[in-house]
Amino acid sequence: MRVVVAGATGLTGSRTVARLRDHGVEVVPLSRAGGVDLSTGEGLALALRGADVVVDVTDAPSRRQEAATEFFASATEHPVRASAAAGVGHHVVLSLVGTDHVDSGYFLAKSVQERLVRHSPVPWSVVRATPFFETVAAVAAEGTRGDGVHVPPLLTRPVSVDDVAASVAHVAVGLPLLDVLETAGPEEARLTDLAAELLQVRGRTARVLPDPRAPFFGATLPEKALVPGPDAHRGHHTFTEWLAAR
């Protein structure tokens, strides 16, 4: 099996490549250094020659809705067309829990990406992940103000990059789902509590202030927008374990 991975050099992509190789498949990472530009389609026809599966774990360079939408529209449309022309049998894309019901911010950009994959002639699978552990740190940094750290009090099951990569790789080597698989961490918690734990471990004394108006990936969300469904695949790594390893 030959699996082509878009976004292979990123945090999630590098772990996904490693997990795919654990399955014993041939992995072909796509990169601009290798002559492939997803936004223009340059080099895709050659890179996808003989590919059985395309895995897309790319991330937009900006969380702003307009910029992210523009990126995902072009960086997904070209691979989808090239996959169909090359006879690829399975297209797997990594997305976010909440994409199906949040219509603003980065979520709307991801919904554009999902729609392009779903409507292509190539059999597909979508893996939606809950927020990564690293996202908690990003939210805390973005919410830092003079009076404290403003964090939306959202419920979720934060997940490790390793667990997400394992889920993506498992889906990629199987039959197309023609459906969505959610993947999440083993424990439910509020972002505010996770941020407070993070700051404590890092020795910061700033107060975490629950703020329902604080944005998450450019969107103001209802309390349970990031909670996966009951059938979500659950990973093994906890947030506390991740912090201890830092």
C-alpha positions in Angstrom: 0.0 0.0 0.0 1.3 3.4 -1.0 0.1 6.3 1.2 0.7 9.9 0.3 0.6 12.3 3.2 -0.1 16.1 2.8 1.2 18.1 5.8 3.7 15.4 6.7 6.3 17.8 8.2 4.0 19.3 10.8 3.4 18.2 14.4 0.5 15.9 13.5 1.9 15.0 10.1 5.2 13.7 11.4 3.5 11.5 14.0 1.0 10.2 11.4 3.9 9.3 9.1 5.5 7.3 11.9 2.2 5.5 12.7 1.6 4.6 9.1 5.1 3.1 8.8 4.3 1.1 11.9 1.5 -0.5 9.7 4.2 -1.5 7.2 3.0 0.7 4.3 5.0 2.8 2.0 4.7 6.5 2.9 5.3 9.4 0.6 5.4 12.8 2.3 4.4 15.8 0.3 6.3 19.0 0.7 7.2 22.1 -1.3 10.8 21.1 -0.9 9.9 18.0 -2.8 8.3 20.0 -5.6 4.7 19.8 -4.5 2.5 22.9 -3.9 -1.0 22.0 -2.7 -2.3 25.5 -3.3 -1.5 25.5 -7.0 -1.5 21.8 -7.7 2.1 21.9 -8.9 3.8 18.4 -8.7 0.7 16.6 -7.5 0.1 14.5 -10.6 3.6 12.9 -10.3 3.5 12.6 -6.5 0.2 10.7 -6.6 1.2 8.3 -9.3 0.5 4.8 -8.0 -0.9 6.1 -4.7 -3.6 4.0 -3.0 -4.4 6.5 -0.2 -4.1 10.2 0.3 -4.0 11.5 3.9 -4.5 15.2 4.5 -3.3 16.5 7.9 -2.5 20.0 6.7 -3.2 23.1 8.8 -3.8 26.6 7.7 -1.2 29.2 8.4 -3.8 31.4 10.1 -6.8 30.8 12.4 -8.6 33.8 10.8 -11.7 32.5 9.0 -11.1 34.3 5.7 -7.4 33.2 5.4 -8.1 29.7 6.6 -11.0 29.2 4.2 -8.9 30.5 1.3 -6.1 28.0 2.2 -8.3 25.0 2.7 -10.3 25.7 -0.5 -7.2 25.7 -2.7 -5.1 23.2 -0.8 -7.9 20.6 -0.8 -9.4 21.2 -4.2 -6.2 20.5 -6.1 -5.4 17.2 -4.2 -9.0 16.0 -4.6 -8.9 16.5 -8.4 -5.4 15.0 -8.7 -6.5 12.0 -6.6 -9.5 11.3 -8.8 -7.3 11.6 -11.9 -4.7 9.2 -10.4 -7.3 6.6 -9.4 -6.6 7.0 -5.7 -9.0 4.7 -3.7 -9.2 6.5 -0.4 -8.9 10.1 0.7 -8.6 10.7 4.5 -8.8 14.2 6.0 -8.3 15.4 9.6 -10.8 17.8 10.9 -12.2 19.1 14.2 -15.1 18.0 16.5 -17.6 20.8 16.2 -17.1 21.4 12.5 -20.6 20.1 11.7 -22.4 22.6 13.9 -20.1 25.7 14.3 -20.5 28.0 11.3 -17.8 30.6 12.1 -14.1 31.0 12.5 -11.7 28.2 11.7 -14.5 25.7 11.9 -16.2 27.1 8.9 -12.9 26.8 7.0 -12.7 23.2 8.0 -16.3 22.6 6.9 -15.3 23.8 3.4 -12.4 21.3 3.4 -14.7 18.5 4.5 -17.3 19.4 1.9 -14.8 19.2 -0.9 -13.6 15.8 0.2 -17.2 14.5 0.7 -18.3 15.6 -2.8 -15.3 14.3 -4.7 -15.5 11.0 -6.6 -12.8 9.5 -4.4 -14.0 7.3 -1.5 -13.4 9.3 1.7 -13.1 9.2 5.5 -13.1 12.2 7.9 -11.4 12.0 11.3 -12.6 14.8 13.6 -10.4 15.4 16.7 -11.1 17.2 19.9 -8.7 20.0 20.9 -5.0 18.9 21.2 -3.2 19.3 24.5 -1.1 21.9 22.7 -4.2 23.9 22.0 -4.8 24.5 25.7 -1.5 26.3 25.8 -2.3 28.3 22.7 -5.7 29.3 24.1 -4.1 30.4 27.4 -1.5 32.5 25.6 -4.1 34.1 23.4 -6.4 34.9 26.4 -3.7 36.5 28.5 -4.8 40.0 29.6 -3.8 42.5 32.3 -6.4 41.1 34.7 -5.7 37.4 34.1 -6.1 34.7 31.5 -9.5 34.7 29.7 -10.5 31.2 28.7 -13.9 30.0 27.4 -15.4 27.5 29.9 -16.0 24.9 27.3 -16.3 21.2 28.0 -14.2 18.8 25.9 -12.0 15.7 25.9 -8.5 17.0 25.0 -6.5 14.5 23.0 -2.8 13.9 22.4 -1.3 14.3 19.0 0.0 10.7 19.2 -3.5 9.4 19.8 -4.9 11.4 16.8 -2.1 10.2 14.6 -2.8 6.6 15.5 -6.5 7.1 14.7 -5.7 8.7 11.3 -3.3 6.0 10.4 -5.7 3.2 11.4 -8.4 4.7 9.2 -6.0 5.2 6.3 -5.0 1.6 6.1 -8.6 0.4 6.3 -11.6 0.6 3.9 -13.1 4.1 3.3 -15.6 5.0 6.0 -17.7 7.3 3.8 -18.5 8.7 7.2 -16.9 10.6 10.2 -14.9 9.1 13.0 -14.4 11.2 16.1 -11.3 10.8 18.2 -10.9 12.2 21.7 -8.9 11.9 24.9 -9.9 9.7 27.8 -11.0 12.4 30.2 -13.6 15.2 30.0 -12.7 18.6 31.4 -13.3 22.3 31.0 -10.8 24.4 29.1 -10.6 26.7 32.1 -9.5 23.9 34.4 -7.0 22.6 31.9 -5.5 26.1 31.5 -5.3 26.5 35.3 -3.4 23.2 35.6 -1.1 24.2 32.8 -0.3 27.6 34.4 0.3 25.9 37.8 2.8 23.4 36.3 4.6 26.3 34.5 4.8 28.3 37.7 2.6 31.1 36.5 0.4 32.9 39.1 -2.1 34.6 36.7 -5.7 33.8 37.4 -7.8 31.9 34.8 -11.0 33.8 34.2 -13.9 31.9 32.7 -15.1 34.1 29.8 -17.9 32.8 27.6 -17.1 35.6 25.1 -13.5 34.5 24.7 -13.1 33.0 21.2 -11.9 29.5 20.4 -10.3 29.2 17.0 -12.0 32.5 16.0 -15.5 31.5 17.2 -17.6 32.0 20.3 -18.9 28.6 21.2 -21.7 27.1 23.3 -20.5 25.1 26.3 -20.7 21.6 24.7 -19.6 22.5 21.1 -16.4 20.6 21.5 -17.8 17.5 23.2 -17.6 14.4 21.0 -20.4 11.9 20.6 -20.7 8.7 22.6 -19.2 6.6 19.9 -15.9 8.6 19.7 -12.7 6.6 19.7 -10.9 7.4 23.0 -7.1 7.7 23.2 -5.0 6.6 26.1 -2.8 9.7 27.0 -4.0 12.2 29.6 -3.4 15.9 29.8 -1.7 15.5 33.2 0.7 12.9 31.7 1.5 15.2 28.8 2.3 18.1 31.2 4.5 15.9 33.3 6.6 15.0 30.2 7.2 18.7 29.4 
